[in-house]
Structures are given as structure tokens and as C-alpha cells.
Amino acid sequence: MKEEIDWKKELLESGKFNNQFSKNILETGAKNYMQEIYMGYMYSRWRKIRGLTK
């Protein structure tokens, strides 16, 4: 069985995205299209940090 990883919680704990804007998006979710794009960017960075990219 695969373990579910909460990437948002992991990014918040790591301190890689420390500014208030990023914290707000990770905690409350994206409210518009541009925030969704930024959230996708943070997810992509998290995958690179974890070494999950090809």
C-alpha cells in the first residue's frame, strides 16, 4: 500500500517558501487562476527537492 504524502504540509515545514503569500496559498488553497499556477510551481519545486522528477 502506498503512503499518502501531504506535499503542502511538507513544504510549510521545510521553510522553502517562507513568504506570507506562499504560506497563505498552501494553507487555504488557491482562490484564482494565477494562484493555481503558482501552486503548480510550488508542487513542481517540491518534486525536484524530493528527487521525484525524471
Order of alpha helices (4+ residues) and beta strands (2+ residues): alpha-alpha-alpha
